[in-house]
């Protein structure tokens, strides 16, 4: 399928000093609110993965869900929700990881992914890569194989791509 020629950067709002002074936040909500831009973003996120090597998509809570579902429908695969603790009703696997100032935890259903499944991790923004890396480790603890990661936006100076090595990283927009 051809990717619509839409200038996606025109739909990413730069918000200075959010959530704290010195941070330039890349706000995707204008893109989400525009049908053409959203469709183009989904197509561009899917394009590198059309080779058939993906069995499932792991969606990182919460904005990753927005991109993972239409990507999964396009690729003909299912979605594995990866959530914050206490949000999933059945037996879960848990992975705790360190952040710059503290720690966080991700969970997925224990039966959320088949052993040996080739899984693509999807989120909206790649910053430091901590959450995507933790998601990958969680999937691997369930016996899945991470084929790569896909993001709408990558904030290159924060080094997330390097943290995800050796996995393939695909980003539509890089700042």
NORGITA-V454438 format. One record per residue. BURIAL is I if it has 9 or more other ideal C-beta (glycine too) atoms within 8 Angstrom, else O. Layout:
burial=BURIAL
burial=BURIAL
This chain:
burial=O
burial=O
burial=O
burial=O
burial=O
burial=O
burial=O
burial=I
burial=O
burial=O
burial=I
burial=I
burial=O
burial=O
burial=I
burial=O
burial=O
burial=O
burial=O
burial=O
burial=O
burial=O
burial=I
burial=O
burial=I
burial=I
burial=I
burial=I
burial=O
burial=I
burial=I
burial=O
burial=O
burial=I
burial=O
burial=O
burial=I
burial=I
burial=I
burial=I
burial=I
burial=I
burial=I
burial=I
burial=I
burial=I
burial=O
burial=O
burial=I
burial=O
burial=O
burial=O
burial=O
burial=I
burial=O
burial=I
burial=I
burial=I
burial=I
burial=I
burial=I
burial=O
burial=I
burial=I
burial=I
burial=O
burial=I
burial=I
burial=I
burial=O
burial=I
burial=I
burial=O
burial=I
burial=I
burial=O
burial=I
burial=O
burial=I
burial=I
burial=I
burial=I
burial=I
burial=I
burial=O
burial=O
burial=O
burial=I
burial=O
burial=O
burial=O
burial=I
burial=I
burial=I
burial=I
burial=O
burial=I
burial=O
burial=O
burial=O
burial=O
burial=O
burial=O
burial=I
burial=I
burial=I
burial=I
burial=I
burial=I
burial=I
burial=O
burial=I
burial=I
burial=O
burial=O
burial=O
burial=I
burial=I
burial=I
burial=I
burial=I
burial=I
burial=I
burial=I
burial=I
burial=I
burial=O
burial=O
burial=I
burial=I
burial=I
burial=I
burial=I
burial=I
burial=I
burial=I
burial=I
burial=I
burial=I
burial=I
burial=O
burial=I
burial=I
burial=I
burial=O
burial=I
burial=I
burial=I
burial=I
burial=I
burial=I
burial=I
burial=I
burial=I
burial=I
burial=O
burial=O
burial=O
burial=I
burial=I
burial=I
burial=O
burial=I
burial=I
burial=O
burial=O
burial=I
burial=O
burial=I
burial=I
burial=I
burial=I
burial=I
burial=O
burial=O
